[in-house]
């Protein structure tokens, strides 16, 4: 093999290596972007979960208040009935 062929082969390998390096850097950049997107989605899901839990607690409180109001209404009805019968 001649030196010129060796130089050409070395230059070709260097070019291929540089292309591969650029491709790997692009892949790494894409992976970083994907990772950031996953982190954002995870944060949004956590916020949604927190919101759902808060709504569930509020719903339970509303239900308890409705039961108390219903009991009070029944008591008032009984008092009104007693008042009407007297």
C-alpha positions as CSV (number, residue, x, y, z in Angstrom):
1,X,0.0,0.0,0.0
2,X,1.3,3.4,-0.9
3,X,1.6,6.3,1.5
4,X,-1.0,8.3,-0.5
5,X,-3.5,5.4,-0.2
6,X,-2.7,5.3,3.5
7,X,-3.3,9.0,3.8
8,X,-6.5,8.8,1.9
9,X,-7.7,5.9,4.1
10,X,-6.8,7.8,7.2
11,X,-8.6,10.9,6.0
12,X,-11.7,8.7,5.1
13,X,-11.6,7.1,8.5
14,X,-11.2,10.5,10.2
15,X,-14.2,11.9,8.2
16,X,-16.3,8.9,9.1
17,X,-15.3,9.2,12.7
18,X,-16.2,12.9,12.7
19,X,-19.6,12.1,11.1
20,X,-20.3,9.5,13.7
21,X,-19.2,11.9,16.5
22,X,-21.6,14.6,15.1
23,X,-24.4,11.9,14.9
24,X,-23.8,10.9,18.5
25,X,-23.8,14.5,19.7
26,X,-27.2,15.0,17.9
27,X,-28.5,11.8,19.5
28,X,-27.3,13.1,22.9
29,X,-29.0,16.4,22.4
30,X,-32.3,14.7,21.4
31,X,-32.0,12.4,24.5
32,X,-31.6,15.5,26.7
33,X,-34.7,17.1,25.1
34,X,-36.7,14.0,25.6
35,X,-35.5,13.8,29.2
36,X,-36.6,17.4,29.8
37,X,-40.0,16.7,28.2
38,X,-40.4,13.6,30.4
39,X,-39.6,15.7,33.5
40,X,-42.2,18.3,32.5
41,X,-44.8,15.7,31.9
42,X,-44.0,14.1,35.3
43,X,-44.4,17.5,37.0
44,X,-47.7,18.1,35.3
45,X,-49.0,14.6,36.3
46,X,-47.9,15.3,39.9
47,X,-49.8,18.6,39.8
48,X,-52.9,16.9,38.3
49,X,-52.7,14.2,41.0
50,X,-52.5,16.8,43.8
51,X,-55.4,18.7,42.3
52,X,-57.5,15.5,42.1
53,X,-56.7,14.7,45.7
54,X,-57.7,18.2,46.8
55,X,-60.9,17.9,44.8
56,X,-61.7,14.6,46.4
57,X,-61.2,16.1,49.9
58,X,-63.4,19.0,49.0
59,X,-66.0,16.7,47.7
60,X,-66.0,14.7,51.0
61,X,-66.4,17.9,52.9
62,X,-69.3,19.0,50.8
63,X,-70.9,15.5,51.3
64,X,-70.4,15.8,55.0
65,X,-71.9,19.3,55.1
66,X,-74.9,18.1,53.0
67,X,-75.5,15.3,55.4
68,X,-75.4,17.7,58.3
69,X,-77.8,20.1,56.5
70,X,-80.2,17.2,55.7
71,X,-80.2,16.2,59.4
72,X,-80.9,19.8,60.4
73,X,-83.7,20.0,57.9
74,X,-85.3,16.8,59.3
75,X,-85.0,18.3,62.8
76,X,-86.6,21.5,61.7
77,X,-89.4,19.6,59.9
78,X,-90.1,17.7,63.2
79,X,-90.2,21.0,65.1
80,X,-92.5,22.5,62.6
81,X,-94.8,19.5,62.8
82,X,-95.0,19.8,66.6
83,X,-95.7,23.5,66.3
84,X,-98.5,22.9,63.7
85,X,-100.2,20.2,65.9
86,X,-100.3,22.4,69.0
